[in-house]
Amino acid sequence: MSSQLWQSAAAVLDTNWARGHMVPSRRLYPHQWSWDAAFIAVGLAYVNPQRAWADLRNLFGAQWPDGRVPHIVFDPAVAEGDYFPGPGFWDVPAYADRPAHGSTGLVQPPMHAVAAWEVYRRATGHGAAAVAAARDELGWLYPRLCAQQEYLTGARDAGGRGLVSIVHPWESGLDNSPSWDAAMAAVPADLSLLQRYARRDVQVADITHRPTDTDYARYIGLVQSYRAGGYDDAGLAAWHGFVVECPAFNAIVAAADHALARIAEVVGADPAPHRERARRVTAAVVAHLWEPASRTFRSRDVRTGELSGRRCVNGLVPLMLPGLPREHVVAIMAEAESERFGMPSLSGLPIPSYDRTAADFDSYRYWRGPIWININWLLRRGMLLHGYEAQADELRTAMLRLIHRSGHYEYFHPATGEGIGEPAFSWTAALALDLLADRTAPVPAAARA
Ligand code: DGY
């Protein structure tokens, strides 16, 4: 299967290159998305490293003066009506040398330092000139990656506990995960908004596979609230309706600092502050997001102080942290291997996005059950990091088998493996390349730090 899968993955990445950047998919997501760009770069590193760097440059070229990296960078050649909510709805003013309406005001998990390190690592196999070029790219990115971390760990520490808060489920990347249900229940759902603003996603995708209208009314209301506050983060918990600490987002923040420590060594900067911040964020995740009764990580609603009652896959992602205490590692692996998440040994398939035994587990609806490759890729890295080689290999095989059988889909049915959502999805293809190429696995940068 390898060479066929390699060719098809490379072809998806080729198709999804659009005017100087990558799109997640042509129809449903016609602009550039932030955390997608990071996963995509990991795969482009094998087939077109210049594009990997160019894509990251396009994204960080849209960084705001306060350091935030927007969750979508809008392509001015795409019509307003081709995506909702589009540039006009976000109404972001001009900043630096960027014209108005160039991006959204939200962020996404900062996977980019990990990705940049992986792209650099691949260059070392391609001779001195390739390494020198990659080092220049790291030099350009490094201060921007630092500014991104400073924004997140500074302005976004809304709870004052050393954890980053998200202000919209879209910021998590796990849009309609049950992890947000309790916090979202308190957000008004004004369904009349959907008469004023038509959803574009359900014109191009199956409505039963997407977030509901009630979810969307709340998503739009939250954008309106953050936009009305000028996308300012001061005193967030007092005036904004959704302020939540996510274990996966925060684990990625800590992983970014581990990768930044490696990058700092290459570009001649001091790695020590990065290691120190990674240690602090890891300690805060363990101290504040661990739910002792169920022995899993949970998201926390900063406005109420409550941990989510739902077991979701974001609670397993801190496995990617090298500083995670052994008892937490063992507990997460037990959870991953339980009937709730069912490692391939139980289901033959990768890990789903939600507890399979939950009454409202939904095999089709986006992040409420289906399997996503990017999350499984992160979990596999965590397994390798903590010495679970057999399980990591099992997961790698299950992911590759699934993509080979079903295609480079956006997500997959957790019982049948049927492809759902977009059929030529960039990060699925990109991570397939990485899984094919890297049998023995990239020991994450963090492990060697
Ligand atoms: C979408 O359009 O569904 C995205 O997930 C929002 O970022």
Residues whose N, C-alpha, C, O or C-beta is under 5 A from the ligand:
A	BS01	DGY	F84 W170 D175
